[in-house]
Amino acid sequence: MASTYGARLKSLREQQGLSQKELAEQAAVDPSHISRQEAGKGDNPTWSVILSLAEVLGTSVDFLMGRTDSYDLHIHDMGFGEIRRLYLRNNQAQRRKMVASVRRHHVQE
């Protein structure tokens, strides 16, 4: 799981054009955690670190940890306040993904 976590962490970070330092600042985590995980040398991350990184990267904890291959945010399970906070924290590309996820879910119902 750790190698999946590190690989996905790096891939999502790079897709958003963030440096390790920028991601660490936005997620309020130690920058060395990100570099160690991406290199496959990190210890098991704490739950709070995983949650923070998933939120900043605009993905689910399950995707980040390799439990699913679905990138979707599962925002249909969130309350309005949570969705709003997540939306405001993300860049334009991530906002588009959130809107697309909501539309896909709405069409399925």
N, C-alpha and C positions, 0 to 999 in steps of 0.2 A: 504494500500500500504506500509506503514512504516514497518509493521511486515514482509511482504514478502521481502522487501528490506533488513532488518536486517538478516533474515534467509538465504537469498541467499548470502549476503555479507559473513556471517560466513562460509557457506558451501564452497563457492569458495576459500576463504582464506585457509581453512583447507585442501582442495584438493591440493592446491599448496604448502602446508607445511610451510606457513608463520605465524608468530606470529602477533598479532595485531600491535605491535610496528614496525615490519618489513614492513607490508603493509602500515602503516601510513607514514613511511619514504619514501618508493618507490613512493607513490601517493602524497607526500607532503601535507598531511592533519594532523590535530590534532589527536593524538592517542585516546583521549577521545571520539571523534566522533564515531570511530569504536566500542569501547567498549559499548557506550550507544546504538548505533543502534542494535548491536547484542543482547543486553539485552532487546530490545523492548522499550527503554526509551528515545530515541533520538527525537529531533525536525526534521522537514522536512529539508533534506540536500539541500545545494545550488547546482545549476547546475554544477558549476566548480568542486565541490567535486565528484558528481556523474560521470562526464566525466572522471576525473582522476582515480577514483577507477575502473571504467569499463575498461579503457585502461590497467591499471596494471594487472587486473584480466583476461584480454583477452576475454572479453565478450561484448555484446551490452548493451547499456543503457536500452533498452526495456526489456531485460532479467533481468538485475539487479533490475529494478523497478517493475517487476512483470507484465509487459504489454504483454509479450509473454513467452511461455515455451520453445522457440527455443533458445538454447545456442549459436548457430552459430554467428560468428562475423559479418556477412554481409560485409565481406571485399571486395566483388565484387562491392560494391558501393563506395569504397575508391580509392583515387589516389595512385600511386606507392609510393610516398614519405611517405604518411600516413601508408601504409602497411609496408614499410621498417622500419620506426620508431617503430611501434608496434611489429614487428617481433624481432627486436634487443632488445627491453625492456623485452621480455618474456623469461621464462625458456624453456628448451627443450620440456617438455610435452605440453606447450601452443603452441610452434612452430609447433609441430605435429598436433595439433587441427586446427591451421590456414591452414596448407597445406591440411589437409583433407577437410576443408570447401571449399577451392578453387577447389579441385578436384571434390567434389560433385556438385558444381555450374557449373563447366566446362562440366561435363557429362550431366547435365540437359539441356544445351543449344543445 
